[in-house]
Amino acid sequence: MMMWHDRMEFVDSEHRKKELVRFINFYNTVKSHVGLKDKTPFEVLETYFSQPIV
């Protein structure tokens, strides 16, 4: 399994940090997850926190 950091060369540590932030954003808000019934983690949390408090 290739990880995000194996797919590119980084110019410096700052470049790597920026790419990590981009990847985390993609992973949590764009990429659907089979284990979450094809929803993104953001969508799951959005649904959870929109539930009324009982």
C-alpha positions in Angstrom: 0.0 0.0 0.0 1.5 3.3 -1.1 1.1 6.2 1.4 0.7 9.8 0.4 4.3 10.6 1.1 5.6 7.9 -1.2 4.0 9.4 -4.2 6.0 12.6 -4.5 9.4 14.2 -3.8 9.4 17.1 -1.5 11.6 20.2 -2.0 11.9 20.7 1.8 10.1 20.1 5.1 7.8 23.1 4.5 6.7 21.7 1.2 6.0 18.3 2.9 4.0 20.0 5.7 1.8 21.8 3.0 1.2 18.6 1.1 0.3 16.8 4.4 -2.4 19.5 5.1 -3.7 19.1 1.5 -3.8 15.3 1.9 -5.6 15.5 5.3 -8.2 17.9 3.8 -8.8 15.6 0.8 -9.0 12.4 3.0 -11.5 14.0 5.4 -13.7 16.0 3.0 -13.5 14.6 -0.5 -12.6 10.9 -0.4 -15.5 8.6 0.4 -14.8 5.6 2.7 -16.3 2.2 2.3 -16.3 1.7 6.1 -18.5 4.9 6.4 -21.0 3.7 3.8 -19.3 5.7 1.0 -19.4 8.9 3.0 -16.5 11.2 3.9 -15.5 11.5 7.6 -16.7 15.1 7.4 -20.2 14.0 6.2 -20.4 11.5 9.0 -19.5 14.1 11.6 -21.8 16.7 10.1 -24.7 14.3 10.3 -23.8 13.3 13.9 -23.6 16.9 15.1 -26.8 17.9 13.4 -28.8 15.4 15.6 -30.9 16.9 18.3 -29.5 16.5 21.9 -31.8 14.2 23.9 
